[in-house]
Amino acid sequence: NLAAVWDLPVIFLVENNGYGLSTPSKDQFRCAHIADKGIGYGIESKT
């Protein structure tokens, strides 16, 4: 969120292993791809 607020030129690399804190990601996120979560913060995302 801070990167979006300050409009920082930053690259985040995320590896999705299918789990988040021992819960399957399909039960945690409604988005199809984890990269889609950046849209809510105004951050361009690519997969």
N, CA, C and O atoms as CSV, one atom per row, in Angstrom:
chain,resi,resn,atom,element,x,y,z
A,1,ASN,N,N,0.821,-1.179,0.000
A,1,ASN,CA,C,0.000,0.000,0.000
A,1,ASN,C,C,0.870,1.250,0.000
A,1,ASN,O,O,0.559,2.203,-0.715
A,2,LEU,N,N,1.930,1.278,0.764
A,2,LEU,CA,C,2.793,2.452,0.831
A,2,LEU,C,C,3.456,2.730,-0.512
A,2,LEU,O,O,3.642,3.889,-0.881
A,3,ALA,N,N,3.813,1.684,-1.241
A,3,ALA,CA,C,4.399,1.871,-2.566
A,3,ALA,C,C,3.417,2.571,-3.497
A,3,ALA,O,O,3.822,3.395,-4.317
A,4,ALA,N,N,2.137,2.253,-3.378
A,4,ALA,CA,C,1.122,2.905,-4.206
A,4,ALA,C,C,0.879,4.337,-3.748
A,4,ALA,O,O,0.741,5.234,-4.579
A,5,VAL,N,N,0.824,4.563,-2.451
A,5,VAL,CA,C,0.577,5.908,-1.920
A,5,VAL,C,C,1.685,6.864,-2.335
A,5,VAL,O,O,1.415,8.002,-2.719
A,6,TRP,N,N,2.929,6.407,-2.261
A,6,TRP,CA,C,4.070,7.256,-2.606
A,6,TRP,C,C,4.437,7.151,-4.084
A,6,TRP,O,O,5.396,7.784,-4.526
A,7,ASP,N,N,3.682,6.352,-4.859
A,7,ASP,CA,C,3.918,6.169,-6.293
A,7,ASP,C,C,5.374,5.782,-6.567
A,7,ASP,O,O,6.034,6.375,-7.420
A,8,LEU,N,N,5.859,4.787,-5.838
A,8,LEU,CA,C,7.251,4.354,-5.947
A,8,LEU,C,C,7.465,3.456,-7.166
A,8,LEU,O,O,6.613,2.623,-7.472
A,9,PRO,N,N,8.587,3.615,-7.861
A,9,PRO,CA,C,8.917,2.709,-8.963
A,9,PRO,C,C,9.528,1.427,-8.394
A,9,PRO,O,O,10.740,1.355,-8.190
A,10,VAL,N,N,8.713,0.441,-8.143
A,10,VAL,CA,C,9.174,-0.763,-7.461
A,10,VAL,C,C,8.655,-2.003,-8.188
A,10,VAL,O,O,7.587,-1.979,-8.799
A,11,ILE,N,N,9.421,-3.074,-8.112
A,11,ILE,CA,C,9.009,-4.359,-8.682
A,11,ILE,C,C,8.945,-5.375,-7.546
A,11,ILE,O,O,9.920,-5.571,-6.821
A,12,PHE,N,N,7.795,-6.016,-7.400
A,12,PHE,CA,C,7.627,-7.083,-6.423
A,12,PHE,C,C,7.538,-8.397,-7.189
A,12,PHE,O,O,6.742,-8.518,-8.120
A,13,LEU,N,N,8.332,-9.363,-6.812
A,13,LEU,CA,C,8.251,-10.702,-7.386
A,13,LEU,C,C,7.613,-11.609,-6.345
A,13,LEU,O,O,8.090,-11.705,-5.214
A,14,VAL,N,N,6.537,-12.269,-6.733
A,14,VAL,CA,C,5.789,-13.099,-5.793
A,14,VAL,C,C,5.664,-14.504,-6.370
A,14,VAL,O,O,5.248,-14.684,-7.515
A,15,GLU,N,N,6.021,-15.477,-5.575
A,15,GLU,CA,C,5.825,-16.871,-5.959
A,15,GLU,C,C,4.641,-17.408,-5.170
A,15,GLU,O,O,4.657,-17.406,-3.939
A,16,ASN,N,N,3.632,-17.860,-5.866
A,16,ASN,CA,C,2.443,-18.393,-5.219
A,16,ASN,C,C,2.589,-19.908,-5.094
A,16,ASN,O,O,2.548,-20.625,-6.093
A,17,ASN,N,N,2.759,-20.386,-3.871
A,17,ASN,CA,C,2.881,-21.828,-3.654
A,17,ASN,C,C,1.524,-22.476,-3.378
A,17,ASN,O,O,1.451,-23.664,-3.064
A,18,GLY,N,N,0.456,-21.692,-3.499
A,18,GLY,CA,C,-0.881,-22.237,-3.310
A,18,GLY,C,C,-1.385,-22.167,-1.886
A,18,GLY,O,O,-2.517,-22.561,-1.608
A,19,TYR,N,N,-0.550,-21.664,-0.967
A,19,TYR,CA,C,-0.948,-21.571,0.433
A,19,TYR,C,C,-0.583,-20.213,1.006
A,19,TYR,O,O,0.384,-19.589,0.572
A,20,GLY,N,N,-1.355,-19.759,1.978
A,20,GLY,CA,C,-1.060,-18.548,2.727
A,20,GLY,C,C,-1.354,-18.818,4.191
A,20,GLY,O,O,-2.514,-18.966,4.576
A,21,LEU,N,N,-0.329,-18.882,4.999
A,21,LEU,CA,C,-0.487,-19.188,6.430
A,21,LEU,C,C,-1.241,-20.494,6.633
A,21,LEU,O,O,-2.161,-20.565,7.448
A,22,SER,N,N,-0.857,-21.515,5.902
A,22,SER,CA,C,-1.390,-22.879,5.973
A,22,SER,C,C,-2.824,-23.024,5.473
A,22,SER,O,O,-3.441,-24.069,5.678
A,23,THR,N,N,-3.360,-22.003,4.828
A,23,THR,CA,C,-4.698,-22.078,4.238
A,23,THR,C,C,-4.559,-22.043,2.722
A,23,THR,O,O,-3.834,-21.195,2.202
A,24,PRO,N,N,-5.226,-22.931,2.000
A,24,PRO,CA,C,-5.134,-22.894,0.542
A,24,PRO,C,C,-5.544,-21.522,-0.003
A,24,PRO,O,O,-6.531,-20.938,0.443
A,25,SER,N,N,-4.778,-21.018,-0.967
A,25,SER,CA,C,-5.053,-19.681,-1.500
A,25,SER,C,C,-6.428,-19.604,-2.153
A,25,SER,O,O,-7.027,-18.529,-2.185
A,26,LYS,N,N,-6.940,-20.712,-2.672
A,26,LYS,CA,C,-8.278,-20.685,-3.275
A,26,LYS,C,C,-9.353,-20.362,-2.241
A,26,LYS,O,O,-10.444,-19.922,-2.604
A,27,ASP,N,N,-9.059,-20.574,-0.956
A,27,ASP,CA,C,-10.001,-20.255,0.112
A,27,ASP,C,C,-9.753,-18.873,0.715
A,27,ASP,O,O,-10.545,-18.413,1.537
A,28,GLN,N,N,-8.665,-18.201,0.320
A,28,GLN,CA,C,-8.321,-16.896,0.879
A,28,GLN,C,C,-8.603,-15.741,-0.061
A,28,GLN,O,O,-8.942,-14.649,0.394
A,29,PHE,N,N,-8.470,-15.959,-1.376
A,29,PHE,CA,C,-8.591,-14.874,-2.346
A,29,PHE,C,C,-9.720,-15.154,-3.317
A,29,PHE,O,O,-9.913,-16.292,-3.745
A,30,ARG,N,N,-10.465,-14.119,-3.663
A,30,ARG,CA,C,-11.516,-14.270,-4.653
A,30,ARG,C,C,-11.003,-13.983,-6.060
A,30,ARG,O,O,-11.680,-14.305,-7.037
A,31,CYS,N,N,-9.824,-13.386,-6.178
A,31,CYS,CA,C,-9.279,-13.065,-7.498
A,31,CYS,C,C,-8.696,-14.326,-8.147
A,31,CYS,O,O,-8.277,-15.260,-7.463
A,32,ALA,N,N,-8.679,-14.326,-9.473
A,32,ALA,CA,C,-8.177,-15.490,-10.205
A,32,ALA,C,C,-6.669,-15.645,-10.063
A,32,ALA,O,O,-6.167,-16.764,-9.960
A,33,HIS,N,N,-5.948,-14.534,-10.058
A,33,HIS,CA,C,-4.485,-14.544,-9.940
A,33,HIS,C,C,-4.087,-13.630,-8.795
A,33,HIS,O,O,-4.706,-12.585,-8.595
A,34,ILE,N,N,-3.076,-14.002,-8.052
A,34,ILE,CA,C,-2.636,-13.188,-6.924
A,34,ILE,C,C,-2.177,-11.804,-7.393
A,34,ILE,O,O,-2.243,-10.839,-6.631
A,35,ALA,N,N,-1.716,-11.706,-8.630
A,35,ALA,CA,C,-1.297,-10.406,-9.173
A,35,ALA,C,C,-2.473,-9.437,-9.270
A,35,ALA,O,O,-2.267,-8.224,-9.271
A,36,ASP,N,N,-3.689,-9.946,-9.351
A,36,ASP,CA,C,-4.875,-9.086,-9.439
A,36,ASP,C,C,-5.123,-8.306,-8.155
A,36,ASP,O,O,-5.879,-7.334,-8.168
A,37,LYS,N,N,-4.511,-8.705,-7.058
A,37,LYS,CA,C,-4.704,-7.978,-5.800
A,37,LYS,C,C,-4.145,-6.561,-5.870
A,37,LYS,O,O,-4.622,-5.680,-5.155
A,38,GLY,N,N,-3.148,-6.324,-6.713
A,38,GLY,CA,C,-2.559,-4.994,-6.854
A,38,GLY,C,C,-3.512,-3.971,-7.438
A,38,GLY,O,O,-3.345,-2.774,-7.204
A,39,ILE,N,N,-4.501,-4.411,-8.187
A,39,ILE,CA,C,-5.459,-3.504,-8.817
A,39,ILE,C,C,-6.167,-2.653,-7.773
A,39,ILE,O,O,-6.409,-1.468,-8.004
A,40,GLY,N,N,-6.496,-3.232,-6.647
A,40,GLY,CA,C,-7.177,-2.497,-5.579
A,40,GLY,C,C,-6.343,-1.379,-4.984
A,40,GLY,O,O,-6.877,-0.469,-4.349
A,41,TYR,N,N,-5.027,-1.444,-5.188
A,41,TYR,CA,C,-4.122,-0.412,-4.681
A,41,TYR,C,C,-3.652,0.525,-5.784
A,41,TYR,O,O,-2.831,1.410,-5.543
A,42,GLY,N,N,-4.169,0.333,-6.990
A,42,GLY,CA,C,-3.744,1.156,-8.109
A,42,GLY,C,C,-2.370,0.780,-8.626
A,42,GLY,O,O,-1.680,1.612,-9.214
A,43,ILE,N,N,-1.962,-0.468,-8.415
A,43,ILE,CA,C,-0.652,-0.946,-8.847
A,43,ILE,C,C,-0.832,-1.856,-10.060
A,43,ILE,O,O,-1.608,-2.810,-10.025
A,44,GLU,N,N,-0.104,-1.545,-11.130
A,44,GLU,CA,C,-0.148,-2.381,-12.323
A,44,GLU,C,C,0.487,-3.730,-12.011
A,44,GLU,O,O,1.552,-3.794,-11.398
A,45,SER,N,N,-0.162,-4.795,-12.431
A,45,SER,CA,C,0.334,-6.142,-12.143
A,45,SER,C,C,0.376,-6.965,-13.414
A,45,SER,O,O,-0.448,-6.786,-14.311
A,46,LYS,N,N,1.340,-7.868,-13.486
A,46,LYS,CA,C,1.463,-8.769,-14.635
A,46,LYS,C,C,1.753,-10.175,-14.126
A,46,LYS,O,O,2.372,-10.358,-13.077
A,47,THR,N,N,1.294,-11.166,-14.892
A,47,THR,CA,C,1.606,-12.556,-14.567
A,47,THR,C,C,2.332,-13.192,-15.724
A,47,THR,O,O,2.689,-14.368,-15.658
